[in-house]
């Protein structure tokens, strides 16, 4: 699933905000899920980040792309989490919009 969050910040400012808040990701995700969460994040290049999220026994590969006017998340929802697709999308939108404000 691809989730695109519009912004008017410019790529450099989005990159700065992501770098400043990367350390908070696991704690915030654990609060949402209500349990242990592990997030492995790494920059592929200056506009692309790879994330591997482990929660509730599931591995969820994700990618993030900083575009000129949007922050785009690509999330591979495992079959066993299909029921939570709308919740996952809503959470990404909410947290992504907060990051960009």
C-alpha positions as CSV (number, residue, x, y, z in Angstrom):
1,X,0.0,0.0,0.0
2,X,1.2,3.5,-0.8
3,X,0.4,6.4,1.4
4,X,1.3,9.9,0.3
5,X,1.3,12.9,2.7
6,X,1.5,16.3,1.0
7,X,3.9,18.9,2.3
8,X,5.3,22.3,1.3
9,X,8.5,22.1,3.3
10,X,11.1,21.2,0.7
11,X,13.1,18.0,0.8
12,X,15.9,19.3,3.0
13,X,13.5,20.3,5.8
14,X,11.6,16.9,5.6
15,X,15.0,15.1,5.8
16,X,16.0,17.2,8.8
17,X,12.8,16.5,10.7
18,X,13.0,12.7,9.9
19,X,16.6,12.6,11.2
20,X,15.7,14.6,14.3
21,X,12.8,12.2,15.2
22,X,14.1,8.8,14.1
23,X,15.0,7.9,17.7
24,X,11.4,8.3,18.9
25,X,9.9,5.9,16.4
26,X,10.1,2.6,18.4
27,X,8.6,4.1,21.5
28,X,5.7,5.7,19.6
29,X,5.0,2.5,17.7
30,X,5.0,0.5,20.9
31,X,2.5,2.9,22.4
32,X,0.2,2.4,19.4
33,X,0.5,-1.4,19.2
34,X,0.5,-1.9,23.0
35,X,3.6,-4.1,23.0
36,X,7.1,-4.7,21.8
37,X,8.0,-3.2,18.5
38,X,11.3,-3.2,16.7
39,X,12.1,-0.8,13.9
40,X,15.2,-1.0,11.8
41,X,15.7,2.2,9.8
42,X,18.4,3.0,7.3
43,X,18.9,5.6,4.6
44,X,19.3,4.1,1.1
45,X,20.1,7.6,-0.3
46,X,19.2,11.1,0.7
47,X,15.6,10.8,-0.4
48,X,14.9,7.1,0.4
49,X,14.7,5.3,3.7
50,X,14.2,1.6,4.3
51,X,12.3,0.4,7.4
52,X,11.7,-3.1,8.7
53,X,9.0,-3.1,11.4
54,X,8.6,-6.2,13.7
55,X,5.5,-6.2,15.9
56,X,3.1,-8.9,17.2
57,X,5.0,-11.6,15.4
58,X,4.8,-9.9,12.0
59,X,7.5,-8.4,9.8
60,X,6.3,-5.4,7.9
61,X,8.8,-4.1,5.3
62,X,8.3,-0.4,4.6
63,X,10.0,2.3,2.5
64,X,9.8,6.0,2.7
65,X,10.4,8.4,-0.2
66,X,10.9,12.2,0.2
67,X,9.3,13.8,-2.8
68,X,9.3,17.5,-3.7
69,X,5.7,18.0,-2.5
70,X,4.9,14.8,-0.6
71,X,6.2,12.2,1.8
72,X,5.4,8.7,0.5
73,X,5.3,5.5,2.5
74,X,5.2,2.1,0.8
75,X,4.1,-0.6,3.3
76,X,3.8,-4.3,2.5
77,X,1.0,-5.6,4.7
78,X,1.4,-9.3,5.5
79,X,-1.7,-11.5,4.8
80,X,-2.2,-12.0,8.5
81,X,-2.5,-8.3,9.1
82,X,-5.0,-7.5,6.3
83,X,-7.7,-6.9,8.9
84,X,-5.6,-4.0,10.3
85,X,-5.0,-2.3,6.9
86,X,-7.2,0.7,7.6
87,X,-5.8,1.2,11.1
88,X,-2.2,1.0,9.8
89,X,-3.0,3.5,7.1
90,X,-4.7,5.9,9.5
91,X,-1.8,5.7,12.0
92,X,0.8,6.4,9.2
93,X,-1.2,9.4,8.0
94,X,-1.7,10.8,11.5
95,X,1.9,10.4,12.5
96,X,3.2,11.5,9.1
97,X,1.1,14.7,9.2
98,X,2.3,15.5,12.7
99,X,5.9,15.0,11.6
100,X,5.4,17.5,8.8
101,X,3.7,20.2,10.9
